[in-house]
Amino acid sequence: MAVEFRLVLAGDPPVGEVAALTAAEPAETPQPAFKPGLFTARLYDQRGYAIAVRSGAHGYYEAETDGDARWEWEPDTYVNVTFSMRADDIVDKGIPNMVTAVGRILAGRGEDAALIQDGNYLYLTRTDGVIRKHRPSWWNHYHLDHLITG
């Protein structure tokens, strides 16, 4: 069973620049794929995930936040960074490497953003430059609180 995390950046950031920010090493930079505007990399062995970076328009995102409250967001344009993980890689490699990549992206870009798991759970938002972490027990469980500050 695969698990997907999606970092959404509002606006029109250049997809290639966002893709470059995901890479811990130059050889891991997602490359243009079969579809224009889509960059991908299979990094299961190195990072515990495959990654896809693409732009879109007229987005709609919905997820549960703290206390099961509903969160909705409708960016006119956006870039999605999708991290797909296999269940056996999630704890040791996938999640820690993904959160580190998310930190690099947030440090390198200033757009409003959200991190969502499987379209169900909201873990992070950035609005007007302010980062807010949701579901603190998740961040604590994986010992990730120190990786993204805000």
N, C-alpha and C positions, 0 to 999 in steps of 0.2 A: 504494500500500500504506500502510495506517495503522499507527501505533504507539501503544500505550496505556500510560500510566503510571498507577498507582493508589496513592494515599495512603490507608491504612486507619488510622482512629482507633478504638481500643477503647472500649467503653462506649456511653453514650447522650448524647453532646453534641448540642445542638439543631442540626438540619440547617441551618436558616436562618442561625444564627450562624456555622457553619462556612462556608457559602456566602459570607457577607459577608466573611470573612477572605481569601477567594481573590482578591478584586477589588483591582487596583492603583488603580482609580478607581471612584467610585460607579456610574457608568453601566455598568460591566463586571460588576456583581454578578449572579450567576445568579438567575433568577427561578423561581417555582413553575411546574412543567410540568403536563402532562396527568394525571400520576399523583400522588396525595397523597404528600408526603414526598420528592419529586424536584424538584431545582432544576437548571436548565440555562442555559448561555449559549454562543453560537457566537462565539468570539473569534479566528477564524482570521486576520483582517486585522490586528487589534491585537496579539495575543499568540502566534499560531501554533498555537492549539489550540481545540477545543471542550471544555467542561467539564460534568460531571454530578456532582451531590452527592446522595447518598441514604443512608438508614439501612437496616440489615438485622439479622438475628439468625442465630445458629448458623453463624458463618462458618468457612471453612477456607481457609487460604492456604499455598502451598508454593512455594518458589523455590530457585535455586542461590545460594549465597553465595560468599565467597572460596574459592579452591581447589576449586570444584565441590562443596562440602559442601551437603547438603540442609538447608533451614530449613522448619519447619512452625509454624503458629500457628492457634489455634482460638478466636477471641474469641466470647463468648456473644452480645454485641451490638456493633455497630460503625457507623461512618459511612465510606462510600467516597467519595473525591474522585477521579474519573476524568478524566484529561487525554488526549484523543484528538488525535493529530497526523498531518498529512499528511507524507509522506516529504520533500517539498521544503521544508518549513518547520522541520524538526526542529532543525537545527544553529544557524541564525541567530536564530530567534525562539522556537521551541517549547520546547526544553530549558532555555535560560537563564530564560525567563519562568516556566516551570513550577517550576523549583527556587526561584525567588524567591517564588512563591505558596506553595510548601510551607514555606518559611522563615517567611512571615507566619502560616500556620496553626499551625505548631509553636510560634511565639512567643506566639500568642494562646490556645492550648489546652494542657493538661497531660497529656492521655491518652497511654498507650502507643501507638506508631505504627509503621508500616512503609511504605516506598516500594518498589514492585515494578513491573517493566516486563513487559508482555505475559504476566503470570502465570509468568514464567520466571526473572527475575533480580532479586535483592534488592540495593537500593542504600543503604538507610538503615533503621535501627531506633531507636526510643526506648523504653527500658524503665526504669521507676522514675525518670524524669527524665533519664536518661543517653542522649545521642545517640551512635550508632555508625554510621559510614559504612562501607559494604562496597564492594568493587570499586574501590579507589583509582585504578586506571588510568582508569576511566570519568570520575571526578571531575576528574582531571588533564587528560584529553584535552579536555574541554569548558571547562576553566579555571573550575571552579565551586567549588573548595575553600573559597573565602572567603565564599560565600553562606550557608552553614549551618555553624555552629560548635557544638561540644558535646563 
